[in-house]
């Protein structure tokens, strides 16, 4: 049967090979906005996290972990209870809810919807006579819908599940300041689960009610932002930037520009913020996502959050959903620490510069990755159908299996024993190996191609005589005969070529 290179084939692969399942729980029909990861999906997620954690040590970031449930006062101070809302329209006849801005974007794709007011959205609905897609009923007024999930803790203490990791990191500021010995900037990140009561979650793991974030925060002085040492190392690097003025002209192709030029032309305001854009781009590029499907899109002035001095989204172009945001980079100024200082009655003013006695509340620069969105876009951009076979071209450090080991025949005990020894030797040498005896050798190859396994190793009758095995390469399907006692070093050398 011919395998088609299309979205249906890709979606089938994601479920069939154990990457993503759902909506969960499937046996009860599923609850929208909740998904489960299978063994391949969890392995991929952990490999991405391991890569990020390793690379962020180079950039000087440390990791923290905070509670996922916090008292109401935190979310009053942060502004979430007041501002963390979506505009919704409800059909009075069939009771279906729609997020108003997304509904308008789908129905009026030529208009810029981001950042417009509720009244402007209502006017567009009436002007264009937009009706409920399910029952052709006219909509009434747009309402505000808070995305926070409320709960009770202990003796009826009101609390909320966090909708982001960032706020919980800001609450550690005094401890972080002390731990860093007031050496600025302070660079930290946090990975963890967050919760948002989405109105009508869809697009699989791109919009869920419980999902993972990986957020970086940099606490920095106002003067440091403009004279930032780390920027000097990367200022010649080029990034694909689509500013909001280009978007207003209906241009969707970014300009490739160096950080240095972007600063000089005022496309970017602050060297420290430009550095954050580079870190974001670097972490995305090392995943293996092609350059041609990556862009930074700037928020328009109306689209930006009320506290943001600047905001750019890193987006990946997908076949199924178009441009998908996987990360937001925000200049949050001193808004967060100022608010929490006010509500907690704490003093967050510090002397950042050793050459000055002036105290200030640090500014915050934020890089907010959605790990689930990274996984989806990475899978889709890695998916290929070549000469009738599915090939998931993941980088070896990310693939669920780096190596798969096969005995040519499973009912020959001496071949199976030798294959198991090779497999265990690889594991002992910290090479991620998978052992498989089920099905023909061709089917085993195909199964590993489908989850991105870079190398397949076959032990056959000749292996018993000459202590050699056959390495088969995923992308070229070429085969190479090597000695068993040289296998570990050969694989290590090959893996070193992948950065």
N, C-alpha and C positions, 0 to 999 in steps of 0.2 A: 504494500500500500504506500502510495506517495505521500510524503509528509509536506504539508503546506507551510510556508513561512508567513504566518499571519498571527493576529492577536489571539484567535481561538486556540491555536496550537500552543502559544505561550501560556495562556491562562490555564490550560489543561496541564501543562508541565509543572507549573507552580504548585498545583494541588497534588498531582500524581506522584511527584518526586519528593514530597514532604517538606516543601518550603513554607507555605502558608495555607492554613485551613480555616474555613468559616463561611459566613458568620457563626460564631460559637454561642451556645453548644449546639452542634449540628444535629445531634440525635433528638433534640427538642425543637427543631425548626430554626434555631439561631436567633440571636438578639442583635439587631442592627448596631454596628459600630464596635463590635467585639470580635477579635480574631485570635487564632492560636498559631504558634509556630511549631512545625514538625522538626524532626532531628536535623534535616539539612538546613532549614531556616535558622534554627538556633545556633548551629555551627557557624553559618555565615555571619549572623549577628555578632557572635562572640569574637570572630576573627576581625570584623570591622572595629569593634571596641578595643581589641588588643592592639591593632595597628594605630588607632587614634591615640591610645594611652602612651604607646611607645614614642610616637612622633611628638606629642605635646611635652614630653620631658625635655626635648631639644629646645622648644620654645619657652621653657621655664614655667609651665603651668603645673600646679598641684591639684589633687582631687579631694573633694569633700563629699559627704553624704548627709542628707537631712531628712526629717520626718515628712511623710506625704500628707499628714493631717495636721492642720494648725487652727488655732482659735480664731473666732470671728474678727477680733481686733486687728489681726494681721492684714486681713483682706479689706477692712475698712481703710487702714492706713495706706495700703498699696494702691487703692483706687479700684480694685477689681469688683467690689460689690456695686460700685457706682457706674463703672465704665465697661466692664467685661461683658458686653451684651452684643447680640445679633439682632438685626431688624427682621421680623418675620411677618408673613402674610398667611392667614388661615382661611381656607375655603369654608364658608358657612354651611354649605350643603353636604360635602363629603368629609369635612374636618381635616383634610390633608394640610400639613404645614410645609411652607417653603421659606427658605432664607431669601429675603427680598433681593439683596444685591446679586446673589448668584443666579437667581431666577431671571433677573433683568439682563445679566451678562450673557446668559444662554439665548434669550429671546431677542436681544438687541446687541449683537456682537460688535457692531461698528461704533458704538458709543463708549465713552470712558465713564464707567459706573463707579469705580473706586473713589471713595471720599465724598460722594454727594450726600446731601442731607435726606432725612426720612421724607420730608415734604417733597423734595425733588423726585424721589423714587415714586411716591404716590402719584405725582403729576405725570410721570412717564407711563405708569400703568394705565391711567385713565386716557391719556392722549393716544396711546397705541392700542387701546381696547384689549388689554391682555387679560385672558380668562384662565380659570383653573384648567390645567391640561387633562385632568381626569374627568371632569363633569361639565366643562364649559360654563361655569358659574362666575359671575363678576366678583372680584375681591373687595373686601371692605378695607378699613384702615390698617396700616402697618403698626405692629406692636413691638415693644422691646422685650427681649428674651435673654435673661442672664444665664450664662453657661456654667456657673459654679454648681458643684454637687455638694449639697448640705447634709450634715450628719449630726449625731449627738454623741458626746464622749462623757463617760463617767456619769455623774449625777446631773444629767440633762444640760451639760455645757455645750453650747452651740459651736460647731466647728465646720470646716470645709475641707474637702479634698483639694489638694493643690492643682491648679490648672497649668502650672509651669514649674520648672525647678528654680528659675532665677530668683524669685522672691525669697525662697528659703535660704538661698546663698547669701543674700543681702543681710539677713538677720544675724549672720555670723560675723559681721564686720568688725566689731570690737575685738573678738577673738583672733580674727585673721590679722588685724593690725598689730596685735601683740605678738602673734606667732611669727610674723614677718619682720619683727623688730623695726617697724615703721620704715621699711625699705620699699619705696614705690617705684614702679607700679606693682601692685599685688595681682598675681595671675592665678586664677583658680577655675576649675570646671566641675560639673556635677552631671552624673548620668542617673536617670531613674524614671519611674512611672509617674505620669500625670493624667488628669481626668478632666474631661469637658463634656457637658451634657448637650452634645450636638443635636440640632433640631431634626435633621434628616440625614444622618451619615450615609455616605455612598463612596464610590470609587475605591472600594476595598480598604487597604491599609493607609490610603492617603488621607482619609478623614475618619478617625475613630473616636470613641468615647474614652478609651483607656489606651494610652500609647507611651512610647519611650522618647525622652528628650536627652540630648547631650549638649549642655549649654556651658559656654566659656564666658567668664566675667573678668574684666580688667578694671581694677580700682586705680585711678590715676589722677594726678594733679592737673589743674587747668593749663598751667604753663608747660607741663610735661607733654601734654597732647600736641603742642605746637613744635616742641623741640625734643623729639623722641628718638633715642639712640638706636633702638632696634629697627626703626624704619630705614635707617641708612644702609643696612645690609641688603634690603630688598627693594629699594626705590627704583631700580632699573627694570624690575620685573613688569611684564605686561599682563593686563587683565581685559576681558571682554565686558565693557561697561555700556549699558543702555540707560542714559539719563532720562529724566521725566520730560525734558523739552523734546527729545527725539520721539518719545511715545506720543506726545501731543500732535506731532506731525505724521502719526500713523506709521512710523518707522519701527520695525521690530528687530533689525539687525544691529548688534552692538558694535561700538568702535573698539578696536584693539589699541590700548593706550598704556603707556608706562605709568606707574604710580607717581613718579617724579613730574611727568607732564600733567597728570591729572591734578596735582597740587598746584602747579604753576598756573594752570588755566582756570583754577577755582572750581573744577568739576568735583573735586574733593576738598574739604575745608581743612582737615587736620591730618598730619602725618601719622599720628597714632591710630586714627581710624583707618587710614589707608593700609597700615600694617595689618589690622584686623581683617580687612578684605583679602589681603594676600594669604594670611593663615587659612582662611576659609577656602580659598581657591586651591591652595596646596593640598589640604586634607581631602578635597574632592578629587583632585587630579590623581593622587596616588592610589585611589581606588580602581583606577583604570577606565573611568568614564571618559569617552572621547571629547576632545576640546571643542569640536564643532557643535556639540549639543549643550554646551555650558554657557550661561551668561549671567551677569549681574543686572538686575532691573531695579532702578531707583524708584522709591515711593514719591508720588507727587506731593506737593505741600498739603493738599487736602486729605491725602491718603494716610499721611504719617500720624502716628499716635501723638497725643497732645504733649507728651514729654520729650519727643524725639527731635534732636537737632538735625539728624540725617538718618536715613534708613534705606538699605539695599537688600534685595532678596537674591540669593543664588538660586537659579532655576535650571532645570534639566528638561530638554525637549523630548517628550515621549510620543510613541505612536498612538497610544490608546487615549491619553488625556491631554495632549498638547504640552505646553510649558507647565512644569510642576515645581513649586517652591520646595527646596529641601533644607534651606537655611536662611535665617534672617540675621542681618548685621545691623545693630542699632546703636546710635549714640544717644544714651539715655540721660546725658548731663548729670546733674546732682539730684535729680527728682526723687529717686528711690530712697537714698540715704537721708535726704532732707525730710521726706514724709515720715520715715520710720523713727528718725530722731525726734520729730515733733510729737508723734503719738506715744512713743515709749519713754519720753522724757530723758533720753540719753543724749550725751554730747558726742557727736561724730566729727567734730572739727579736729583736725590734726595738722601738725607742721610737716608738710610733705617735703619741702626743700630745706636741706641742712644749711643753706646760705641765707635763709630768710626766717624771720620770727612770725611771719604772717600765717595764721591758721585758716584752714578751709575744709569744707566738706568735699571729699573726692568725687570726681565724676566716674561714671560707669560706662564702659564700652562692652557690648555684648555680642557674642556669636552663638546663635541658637539653632542647632541641628535637630531635625526630626529623623531619628534612626530608622523608623519604619519606612519613611519616604525614601531614604537612602537605599534601603534594601530593595524596594520596588524598582526604582529607577536603575539601580545597578543590575538587577536581574534582566530588566527589559533591554537595556543597552548592550548587555553581554550575550543576549540570546541570538543565535544564528541557526539557520537551516542550510546545510552545505551538502550538496550531492545526496540528498535524501536522508541525511542524518542530522539530528539536533546536536548542536555544539554550544555549550554554555562557556563562553570564553572569559571566565573569571581568572584573575591573577592567582598564582599558586598560594600565596599567603592567605587568600580569602576563601578559596574553594573548600567546601565541607571535607573533602578528602584531597590530600596532596598526591597520594599514591594509592593505587589499588593493586593487590597481589592475587593472582589466580593460579591454582594448579590446573594444568591443561585438561586433565580428567580427574574427576573427584573420587573414583572408585579404585585408584591405585594408591595404596597406603604410603608407599615410599615417596611418591611425588607430592602427595598432600602434606606429609610430614616435613619435607624440605621447604615447601611453600609457607607453611606455618612458621618455620624457623626464620625464613627471610622476612616475613611480616613482623615477627616479634623483634628481630634485630633492628628493623627500621623504627619501630616504636621506641625501643630502648635508646636509640640515637635521636629521639625527639623529632622524627619525621612522621607526619600524620598519615598513617597507613590504614587501609580497609581491606579485609579479607573476604573473598567471595568465591563460592564453588557452584552456585546455582545457575543452570542453563548452559547453553553453548557459549564458547569463547566470544563469538560475535555479539551475542546478546549482552554478555557482561561488559564488553567494550562500550556498547551503546548506552547501557545504564550509567556508566561512569561519565561518558561524554555529556549526558543530560544534566549532571550536577556539577560539571566543571572540573572533574579530576584531571590533573595535568599529565600524569604518567601512569601507565598500566604495565605491570610486570608479570610475565608468564613464566611458570616453571614447567618444563616438559620432560620428555624421556631423555633428551640429550643432557639436560641439567644434571641428571644423576651421574653421568659419565665425565662431563668436563667442568662441572661447577660453574656453569654460565646460565644467564637468564636473558630473556628478551624484554627490552624496554620499548613500549609503544607510545608515541607522542600524540597527544590529543589533537592538536591543531593540524599537523601535517599528516598524521597517521603513519609516519615512517617508523621503522623498527630498527633497533640497534642491539647487537649481542654484546653483553659485558660479563665480566667475572663477578661472582657473588661477593668475593672478598673486597672488590673495588666499588661495589654498588653504592654504599653509603656516601663515600667521598664524591663519586660521580654525581649523585643526586644533589649533594650539598653545593657543588660547583655550579650546577645548572640553576639551582634555586637562588644563588647569589646574584645571578644576572637580572632577577626580577626585583626592582626597588619598591 
